[in-house]
Amino acid sequence: MALFWASDALPGCHGCRQTIRRASLSTEKGSARFGLELLSPDPPAAPAPFCQPQSAGCWHGAMVGKEVAMIFPMFEGVMFISAYMPHMIAVLIVLATIVRKPFRICVVVLPILTFGLLCALAIQESRWHAEAEGYDMTQPSLREALEDYIASGKGSLEEILEGKKYPPVFGKIELMRYLNTWLGKSVFHDTDQDADYLPEAYNKGDDWFEATLADPMVYTGALYAGSNETVWSAQQKKLEFIAYSLDVKKGDKALEIGCGWGRLSNYLASKGAKVTGVTMSTDQQAYAKRMSQQLGNSENVDIVLKNFFDLDLPDKSFNVISSVEMAEHVGIRNYNKFLRKVHRLLADDGTFYLQVAGLPRGYASGYNHYEDLVWGLFMDEHVFPGADASCPMGWVVTHLEQAGFEVQSVHNMGYHYSQTLAHWLKNWEASKDTIVKAYGERSWRRWRVFLAWSVRISRRGGSTVQWITATKSGQESARIAAQNRLAPGIFQLPEPKPLPTQ
């Protein structure tokens, strides 16, 4: 698969056409172009300044010359409802019993009416924004076009995602998914439900994930420092950054919550730590144990098949604890419970590394957040069911502080995640024949949509990944050591090493 650059002039204002560099993926069997800033060390060029639209096709102007911006920051409302819906229901029940009879109907109907109006606003506003950005409103929605591609294989996936033809509107599919499934799962998210969501997310088969992740078998965003990174070299840099952030040393007891296929657990063991990895996936546990045996780490890596919330261990058992893109699954309602348990298990002078995906709050001006919402509901249905705690950076930091942590370092790594996803997309397309034979064309296309769409969303800022290092509040020595270690410019990228196999 080869990489080449192309420059495409996008339709825009009169005298203000913008040229955006695009990376294209080319294979022996054809070409798949997704407008990816793939594996480039340089960030995408900044858009041209806002100007008055001269035509309906002006992609960055809105109706009547106003920038696209949500009337109501939708994700802020989604988070609030997910976190406080049970409390609101309890308050309404109490109010309904204490107010006079003539007013009881208002107590019941007003919240329902308000919620209905917000849903109607989301539907209509998403159409306003799509029309302002120049989408063809006579065409099916973006989600409908993608579902048709998944079912039939007809059309170009790149044109569907990047061609500004199919409007990314919040429509019937999204509303039904939100009301029937996502809202209930997030509002009443129980820790026991996580086992129900697991087969769809992680027990697809080792061959499925090997076709996506390649040899490192690391299902989390990597660290790209140049244009010639391989999947392993980028993941090696990330693994070294985590070990450095944790300051893991020989003899340390380490806990990895959501250990996946065991790569990080074994990497920490190579630094001299005695590691406990926790997973709820039988496939992952078996794979991680085989990896530990092959690398000679069986005595220093223990892979436990258990829900983290059910893990019964003494307080302050671990010097270092990591959770890498797992916390999304605990749910908004259980986030504080999750962090408080981490705090309890961490030694007073220990370090906690949290890597977690997050969505924006929805306040941006000149940016249409509705595609992010449409993408998120697709992900909930087909990729990560129940992962409703993909929250903004400020929300995560606040909850860490409420749980008793002091955040020492935060990195916004969404663009690096986009590059990671682009590598996974390349792997997946190269494995088409094998996957189609085992799972069928439709399954292969659905996963291709997930990867290609996620590249776009994380590239443009609709999703990101936060790399956070924290210590316990009030622990002076741990605080000083972390701030000295994590000061800008101190961390040095590791020398490239081959993927360890034994």
C-alpha positions in Angstrom: 0.0 0.0 0.0 1.5 3.3 -1.1 0.9 6.8 0.2 0.7 9.8 -2.1 -0.4 13.4 -1.6 -3.0 15.2 -3.7 -4.3 18.8 -3.5 -8.0 19.3 -4.0 -9.6 22.7 -4.2 -12.7 22.7 -2.2 -15.7 24.8 -3.3 -15.9 27.9 -1.2 -16.4 31.6 -1.2 -15.7 33.7 -4.3 -12.0 34.4 -4.3 -11.6 32.3 -1.2 -11.1 28.7 -2.4 -9.1 26.6 0.0 -6.7 23.9 -0.9 -6.4 21.1 1.7 -3.7 18.4 1.5 -5.1 15.0 1.3 -3.4 11.7 1.8 -4.6 8.8 -0.2 -4.2 5.1 0.3 -3.4 3.1 -2.8 -3.4 -0.7 -3.0 -2.7 -3.1 -5.8 -6.4 -3.7 -6.1 -7.4 0.0 -6.4 -7.4 3.2 -4.5 -9.2 4.3 -1.4 -9.1 8.0 -0.7 -10.3 9.3 2.7 -8.8 12.8 2.9 -6.5 11.6 5.7 -3.6 13.6 7.0 -2.0 10.2 7.2 1.2 9.7 9.1 2.3 13.3 8.6 4.4 15.0 11.3 2.8 18.3 10.4 -0.8 19.3 11.4 -3.4 20.1 8.7 -3.3 23.6 7.4 -5.5 26.0 9.2 -8.7 27.0 7.4 -8.9 30.3 5.7 -10.5 33.2 7.7 -14.2 33.4 7.8 -15.8 35.5 5.0 -19.3 36.1 3.8 -20.6 33.3 1.6 -21.0 34.1 -2.0 -22.8 30.9 -2.9 -24.8 28.1 -1.3 -21.8 25.9 -1.6 -19.6 27.9 0.8 -18.5 25.2 3.1 -17.5 27.3 6.1 -20.2 29.9 6.1 -23.7 29.5 7.5 -27.1 30.9 6.5 -27.3 34.7 6.4 -23.5 34.9 6.8 -23.5 33.5 10.3 -21.1 30.8 11.5 -22.4 27.3 12.2 -22.8 27.0 16.0 -25.2 24.9 18.1 -28.0 26.9 19.8 -27.8 24.4 22.6 -24.5 22.5 23.4 -26.0 19.1 22.8 -23.3 16.9 24.4 -23.4 19.0 27.6 -27.1 18.1 27.8 -26.5 14.5 27.0 -23.9 14.3 29.9 -26.3 16.0 32.3 -29.2 13.7 31.5 -27.0 10.6 31.7 -25.6 11.7 35.1 -28.7 13.0 36.8 -31.8 11.4 35.2 -32.5 9.1 38.1 -32.2 12.1 40.5 -34.6 14.1 38.2 -37.1 11.3 38.1 -37.0 11.0 41.9 -37.5 14.8 42.3 -40.5 14.7 39.9 -42.1 11.8 41.8 -41.7 13.8 45.1 -43.1 16.9 43.5 -46.0 15.0 42.0 -47.0 13.8 45.4 -46.8 17.1 47.2 -48.2 19.7 44.8 -51.9 20.3 44.4 -53.8 18.1 42.0 -54.3 20.8 39.3 -50.5 21.2 39.0 -49.6 17.6 39.0 -50.1 17.2 35.3 -47.7 20.1 34.8 -45.1 18.4 36.9 -45.3 15.3 34.7 -45.9 16.9 31.3 -43.5 19.8 31.4 -40.3 17.8 31.6 -41.5 15.4 28.8 -42.5 18.4 26.7 -39.1 20.1 27.3 -37.2 16.9 26.4 -39.3 16.5 23.2 -38.7 20.1 22.2 -34.9 19.6 22.6 -35.1 16.5 20.4 -37.0 18.5 17.8 -34.5 21.3 18.0 -31.6 18.8 17.5 -33.3 17.4 14.4 -34.1 20.8 12.9 -30.8 22.5 13.8 -28.8 19.6 12.3 -30.6 20.2 9.1 -29.9 24.0 9.2 -26.3 23.3 9.8 -26.0 20.8 7.0 -27.8 23.1 4.6 -25.5 26.0 5.6 -22.4 23.8 4.8 -23.6 23.1 1.3 -24.9 19.6 1.7 -27.6 18.3 -0.8 -30.6 18.1 1.4 -32.5 16.0 -1.2 -30.1 13.2 -0.6 -30.3 10.5 2.1 -28.6 11.3 5.4 -25.0 10.3 6.0 -26.0 7.5 8.2 -28.5 6.1 5.7 -25.9 6.3 2.9 -23.4 4.5 5.1 -25.9 1.8 6.0 -26.6 1.3 2.3 -22.9 1.0 1.6 -22.6 -1.6 4.3 -25.5 -3.6 3.0 -24.7 -3.4 -0.7 -21.1 -2.3 -1.1 -22.2 0.2 -3.8 -20.6 3.5 -4.1 -17.3 5.0 -2.8 -16.9 5.2 0.9 -14.6 8.2 0.5 -17.2 10.1 -1.4 -19.8 9.3 1.1 -17.7 10.5 4.0 -15.8 13.4 2.4 -17.8 14.4 -0.6 -20.3 16.7 1.2 -23.2 15.1 -0.6 -25.0 13.2 2.2 -26.0 15.5 5.1 -24.8 14.5 8.6 -28.2 15.2 10.2 -29.7 13.9 13.5 -32.6 12.0 12.1 -35.0 9.1 12.8 -32.2 6.5 13.0 -30.3 8.5 15.6 -33.4 9.5 17.6 -34.6 5.9 17.9 -31.2 4.7 18.9 -30.8 7.4 21.5 -34.3 7.0 23.0 -34.6 3.2 22.8 -31.1 2.1 23.6 -28.4 4.7 24.4 -30.4 6.8 26.9 -31.5 3.8 28.9 -28.1 2.2 28.9 -26.3 5.4 30.1 -28.9 6.5 32.6 -29.3 3.1 34.2 -25.7 1.8 33.4 -25.0 -0.9 35.9 -21.5 -2.5 36.4 -23.1 -6.0 35.7 -24.1 -4.8 32.2 -20.5 -4.5 31.1 -20.3 -8.3 30.6 -23.3 -8.2 28.3 -21.7 -5.6 26.0 -18.3 -7.5 25.9 -18.9 -10.1 23.1 -19.8 -7.3 20.6 -16.8 -5.2 21.5 -13.9 -7.6 22.2 -14.7 -11.3 21.6 -14.9 -11.1 17.8 -12.0 -13.4 17.4 -8.2 -13.0 17.5 -8.0 -13.1 13.7 -10.4 -10.1 13.5 -8.2 -7.9 15.7 -4.9 -9.2 14.2 -6.3 -8.0 10.9 -6.9 -4.5 12.4 -4.1 -4.0 14.9 -1.3 -6.1 13.3 1.5 -7.7 15.4 1.6 -5.3 18.4 -2.1 -6.1 19.2 -2.5 -2.8 20.9 -6.1 -1.4 20.6 -5.3 2.2 21.7 -4.0 5.4 20.2 -0.2 5.5 19.5 2.4 8.3 19.5 3.5 9.5 16.1 6.8 11.5 16.0 7.5 11.4 12.2 6.3 10.4 8.8 7.9 7.0 8.7 6.3 5.4 11.7 5.2 1.8 11.6 2.3 0.5 13.7 4.8 -1.0 16.1 7.2 2.0 16.3 4.3 4.4 17.1 3.0 2.0 19.7 6.4 1.5 21.2 6.7 5.2 21.8 3.3 5.2 23.5 4.2 2.3 25.7 7.5 3.9 26.7 5.7 7.2 27.4 3.2 5.4 29.7 6.0 3.6 31.6 7.9 6.9 31.9 4.8 8.8 33.1 4.2 6.1 35.7 7.9 6.1 36.7 7.7 2.3 36.9 10.7 0.7 38.5 12.0 -2.8 39.3 10.0 -4.3 42.1 6.9 -2.1 41.6 3.5 -3.7 41.8 1.5 -2.5 38.8 -2.2 -2.9 37.9 -3.5 -2.5 34.4 -7.2 -2.1 34.3 -8.5 -3.3 30.9 -5.3 -5.1 29.8 -6.5 -6.1 26.4 -4.2 -8.6 24.7 -1.4 -8.0 27.2 1.1 -5.8 25.4 1.3 -3.1 28.0 1.3 -5.5 30.9 4.3 -7.3 29.4 6.0 -4.0 28.6 5.8 -2.9 32.3 7.0 -6.4 33.3 10.1 -5.8 31.0 10.8 -2.8 33.2 10.9 -5.0 36.3 7.4 -4.6 37.6 5.1 -7.4 38.8 1.9 -6.8 36.9 -1.7 -7.7 37.4 -3.7 -7.3 34.2 -7.5 -7.2 34.4 -9.9 -8.1 31.5 -13.4 -9.3 31.1 -12.7 -10.9 27.7 -11.9 -14.6 27.6 -10.3 -14.2 24.2 -8.0 -11.4 25.5 -7.1 -13.4 28.7 -6.0 -16.4 26.6 -4.0 -14.3 24.2 -2.3 -12.2 26.9 -1.3 -15.4 28.8 0.2 -16.8 25.6 2.1 -13.6 25.0 3.4 -13.6 28.6 4.6 -17.1 28.2 6.3 -16.4 24.9 8.1 -13.3 26.3 9.2 -15.2 29.4 7.1 -13.1 31.8 4.7 -15.7 33.1 6.0 -15.3 36.7 5.7 -11.5 36.6 2.4 -11.0 34.7 -0.9 -12.3 36.1 -3.9 -11.9 33.8 -7.2 -11.9 35.8 -10.6 -12.5 34.2 -12.8 -10.3 36.3 -14.9 -7.1 36.4 -12.7 -4.4 37.9 -15.5 -3.4 40.2 -15.6 -7.0 41.6 -11.8 -7.1 42.2 -11.2 -7.6 45.9 -7.8 -6.4 46.8 -6.3 -4.7 49.9 -6.0 -0.9 49.9 -2.8 0.7 48.6 -1.8 -2.6 46.9 -0.1 -1.0 43.8 2.6 1.5 43.2 1.4 2.3 39.7 -2.0 1.9 38.0 -3.0 2.4 34.4 -6.2 2.4 32.5 -5.8 2.9 28.8 -9.0 3.6 26.8 -11.0 1.4 29.2 -12.7 4.0 31.4 -15.2 4.8 28.6 -16.9 1.5 29.4 -17.6 2.2 33.1 -20.4 4.6 32.3 -21.0 8.2 33.3 -23.0 7.1 36.3 -20.1 4.9 37.6 -17.2 7.2 36.8 -16.7 8.5 40.4 -17.1 4.9 41.7 -14.4 3.7 39.3 -12.0 6.5 40.2 -12.5 6.2 43.9 -11.6 2.5 43.7 -8.5 3.3 41.8 -7.6 5.9 44.4 -8.1 3.3 47.2 -5.9 0.7 45.5 -3.1 3.1 44.7 -0.2 3.6 47.2 0.1 7.1 48.6 3.3 7.8 46.7 2.0 6.0 43.6 1.0 7.3 40.1 -2.1 6.8 38.0 -2.1 6.9 34.2 -5.4 7.4 32.5 -5.8 7.4 28.7 -9.4 7.9 27.7 -11.4 8.9 24.6 -13.6 12.0 24.7 -16.1 14.0 22.8 -16.3 17.8 22.7 -18.9 19.7 24.6 -20.4 21.3 21.5 -19.6 25.0 22.0 -17.5 25.4 18.8 -18.4 28.2 16.4 -17.9 27.4 12.7 -18.0 23.7 13.3 -20.9 21.3 12.9 -21.0 18.9 16.0 -24.0 16.9 14.7 -21.8 14.6 12.7 -19.9 13.8 15.9 -23.2 12.9 17.5 -24.3 10.7 14.6 -20.9 9.0 14.6 -21.1 8.4 18.3 -24.5 6.6 18.0 -23.1 4.5 15.2 -20.2 3.5 17.4 -22.6 2.7 20.3 -24.5 0.4 18.0 -21.8 -1.4 16.1 -18.4 -1.0 17.8 -18.5 -0.1 21.5 -21.9 -0.7 23.0 -22.3 0.8 26.5 -19.2 3.0 26.2 -21.1 6.1 27.2 -18.4 7.8 29.3 -16.4 9.3 26.4 -16.4 12.7 28.0 -14.6 16.1 27.5 -11.2 16.7 29.1 -12.5 19.2 31.7 -15.2 16.7 32.8 -12.6 13.9 33.3 -10.2 16.2 35.1 -13.0 17.4 37.4 -13.9 13.9 38.3 -10.3 12.9 39.0 -10.1 15.8 41.4 -13.3 14.9 43.1 -12.0 11.4 43.6 -8.9 12.7 45.4 -6.4 13.0 42.6 -4.2 15.9 41.6 -3.6 15.9 37.8 0.1 16.4 36.9 0.0 16.2 33.1 -2.6 16.2 30.4 -2.1 15.8 26.6 -4.7 16.1 23.9 -3.8 13.4 21.4 -6.7 13.2 19.0 -4.7 13.8 15.9 -2.3 11.0 16.9 -5.3 8.8 17.3 -6.5 9.7 13.8 -3.1 8.5 12.5 -3.4 5.3 14.5 -6.8 4.6 13.0 -5.4 5.3 9.5 -2.8 2.6 10.1 -5.5 0.2 11.3 -7.6 1.0 8.2 -4.6 0.2 6.0 -4.2 -3.1 7.8 -7.9 -3.9 7.5 -8.1 -3.2 3.8 -5.0 -5.4 3.2 -6.8 -8.3 5.1 -10.0 -8.1 3.1 -9.9 -11.5 1.5 -9.2 -13.3 4.8 -11.8 -11.5 6.8 -14.5 -11.8 4.0 -13.9 -15.5 3.9 -14.3 -15.9 7.6 -17.0 -13.2 8.4 -18.6 -12.1 5.2 -18.5 -8.9 3.1 -21.0 -7.0 5.2 -19.0 -7.4 8.4 -15.8 -6.3 6.6 -17.5 -3.2 5.2 -19.0 -2.3 8.6 -15.6 -2.3 10.3 -14.2 -0.4 7.3 -16.8 2.3 7.9 -15.9 2.4 11.6 -12.2 2.9 10.9 -12.5 5.4 8.0 -15.2 7.5 9.7 -13.3 7.5 13.0 -10.2 8.7 11.1 -12.2 11.7 9.9 -13.9 12.5 13.2 -10.7 12.3 15.3 -8.8 14.3 12.7 -11.2 17.2 12.7 -11.8 17.4 16.4 -15.1 15.6 16.9 -13.3 13.0 19.1 -10.0 13.0 20.9 -7.9 10.9 23.3 -6.7 12.4 26.6 -3.4 11.2 28.1 -3.5 12.0 31.8 -1.1 11.4 34.6 -2.2 11.9 38.2 -1.0 11.4 41.8 -3.0 11.4 45.0 -3.8 14.9 46.3 -1.7 16.0 49.3 1.2 13.7 48.6 4.1 16.2 48.4 6.9 13.8 47.3 4.9 12.1 44.6 3.8 15.5 43.4 7.3 16.9 43.1 8.7 13.8 41.5 5.9 13.8 38.9 6.2 17.4 38.0 10.0 17.2 37.6 9.6 14.1 35.5 6.7 15.4 33.3 8.0 18.9 32.7 8.0 19.9 29.0 11.0 18.6 27.1 12.2 16.1 29.7 10.8 12.9 28.1 13.0 11.6 25.4 11.6 9.4 22.6 13.0 5.8 22.8 15.3 4.4 20.3 13.4 2.1 17.9 13.5 -1.5 18.9 12.1 -4.6 17.1 8.8 -6.0 18.3 9.7 -8.5 21.1 8.7 -12.1 20.2 10.6 -14.1 22.9 
